[in-house]
Amino acid sequence: MKNIDFYLPTIIRAGNGEFKKMGIHLKEVLEGNRIFIVTDPGIEQTGFVNQAIQMLEKQGFETRKFNKVKPNPRDIDCKNGGEDAKDFRANAILALGGGSVIDSAKAIAILQCLGGEPQDYAGRDNVPKKVTPIIVVPTTAGTGAEVTRSSVITNTAKKIKFTIKDVKIAPVLAIVDPELTYGLPAHLTASTGMDALVHAIEAFTCKRSNPISDGLSLQAMKHIYPYLRKAVNDGNDQEARYNMMVGSTLAGMAFSHADVASVHCMAEAIGGLYDTPHGVANSMFLPYIVEYNAKTELEKHAVIARTIGIASLVDSDRDATARLVDEMKQLAVDLSIPTFSSLPEVKQDDFDYLAESSYLNGSTSSNAREITKEDYLELFKRAYSNELKGVSQY
């Protein structure tokens, strides 16, 4: 039996039209009126940033914009953002964008207050004191970062990702509005949606799971899986967009209070080296880790299959898990997500480095089944050759 520590300091305002109430929502939670907006060039082109600035200024806030965030956010950009926020004397950091923007905003909040390099705060609970309050407006249904205490940043010199995990960087407010995702292209809907699904699956199966995170994980799956293909096929399907957004937030709450595991370890390894989009990378390795973990957690994986409706109570746990493996592979195909071997930048000579990077990831110890560098190496080879072993052996 596990002791449970559940703490969610984030106020969530979720639903259609909540973005338009941004200024009012911020008035409720902030002292001071200087808002430092963190975003990226793509989000700027949607017009959301200008809308946000107009709404905030109407409520008496002063704003400054930082739009230098890149996918798989870089330590250098975070440091520049921290210096800019300090110069502006920001009273709050507002992240408007996807996971890279949100993770950058968390690091910027730390650096504004504490200085140094983002990697100085890597690991668990290494932020020594409170940081600038963080407000998050996600524009994708994927990372769940609006409710997490984590920030994943790329060390540009070493081409490796590191994670800052500390409750002090949990946002004080998340404005979760599905309407902001209506124009999201199909390929981004697919990759971010798969990211959310992996969060729910790994939070449920990892060693750090608990009854509360389990409940959040299973509910997240019920929102995400039935609507992911629909959201990709019709970006204006309001029901699908709503369920994906809610599911992503639930999955974020789940893994923030449990952990992710080896799918993320492998995904972050190739993200650091090749700059592969995170959701795409997660999709590539999910079936292989589910199959690998089946030996230890057959029952929990079977529960997942039954929860999302691809297996029934009359199916054995082995058969249900086998269906889960097959469906996760087919889902990536249906969503037009590339395979590992189809990425032109991937070199088999890199596999040993990728295995080492995966093994050193802080979430390796959370994986449902013990996993070594050699296991990771074998899994990279198997994913590259598109070869599943089959759950029947378990």
FENVENZI-V433330 format. One record per residue. SS is DSSP state (~ for helix, > for strand, _ for the rest). Layout:
ss
SS
SS
//
This chain:
ss
_
_
_
_
_
_
_
_
_
_
>
>
>
>
_
_
_
~
~
~
~
~
~
~
~
~
~
~
~
_
_
_
_
>
>
>
>
>
_
_
~
~
~
~
~
~
_
~
~
~
~
~
~
~
~
~
~
~
_
_
_
>
>
>
>
>
_
_
_
_
_
_
_
>
~
~
~
~
~
~
~
~
~
~
~
~
~
~
_
_
_
>
>
>
>
>
>
_
~
~
~
~
~
~
~
~
~
~
~
~
~
~
~
~
_
_
_
~
~
~
~
_
>
>
_
_
_
_
_
_
_
_
>
>
>
>
>
>
_
_
_
_
_
_
~
~
~
_
_
>
>
>
>
>
>
_
_
_
_
>
>
>
>
>
>
_
~
~
~
_
_
_
>
>
>
>
_
~
~
~
~
_
_
_
_
~
~
~
~
~
~
~
~
~
~
~
~
~
~
~
~
~
~
~
~
_
_
_
_
_
~
~
~
~
~
~
~
~
~
~
~
~
~
~
~
~
~
~
~
~
~
~
~
_
_
_
_
~
~
~
~
~
~
~
~
~
~
~
~
~
~
~
~
~
~
~
_
_
_
_
_
~
~
~
~
~
~
~
~
~
~
~
~
~
_
_
_
~
~
~
~
~
~
~
~
~
~
~
~
~
~
~
~
~
~
~
~
~
~
~
~
~
~
~
~
~
~
_
_
_
_
_
_
_
_
_
~
~
~
~
~
~
~
~
~
~
~
~
~
~
~
~
~
~
_
_
_
_
_
~
~
~
_
_
_
_
_
~
~
~
~
~
~
~
~
~
~
~
~
~
_
_
_
~
~
~
_
_
_
_
_
_
~
~
~
~
~
~
~
~
~
~
~
~
~
_
_
_
_
_
~
~
~
_
//
